[in-house]
């Protein structure tokens, strides 16, 4: 069975976005991109919620994205995208499809298919899962900034999730990667 991987940059005070949705505090440099590109090689696709899908679908196909980060733009546009939504009737971004029915059942079916691992994006989607152990690996990139306000990771999570640290990475930028799996 393939793994489901959630990766998110967080401020020291646990926010994934600033109070106005800003992400200008993320530390993106060559070392960060090297790790992202390495992750891309292990994935067959990305599962995302409606909000994440709509945000990404309006950015990655643009000329700006293609010019500023051609590797990520090419990958984001060509990879399979599976969208969890109760309100969308269609998705138009290249290689996108809606997951029908119960999200967790659909994700479980995807994980059971042969292929590389899958990413999952969108903090709200992850927090909404009834079984957070459906995600095999949680990767948090801790940025050395305190925002004071913003959108907290896991807002709305309904149950306790114990995690076991499996590895760490310290970046030259001061960012720290903490990689976990659900504890048994």
Buried (B, 14 or more C-beta within 10 A) or exposed (E): EBBBBBBBBBBEEBBBBBEEEEEEBBBBEEBBEEBBEEBBEEBBBBBBBBBBBBBBBEEBBEEEBBEEBEEBBBBBBEBBBBBBBEEBEEBEBBEBEBBEEEBBEBBBEBBEEEEEBBBBBBBBBBBBBEEBBBBBBBBBBBBEBEBEEBBBBBEEBEEEBEBEEEEEEEBEBEBBBBBBBBEE
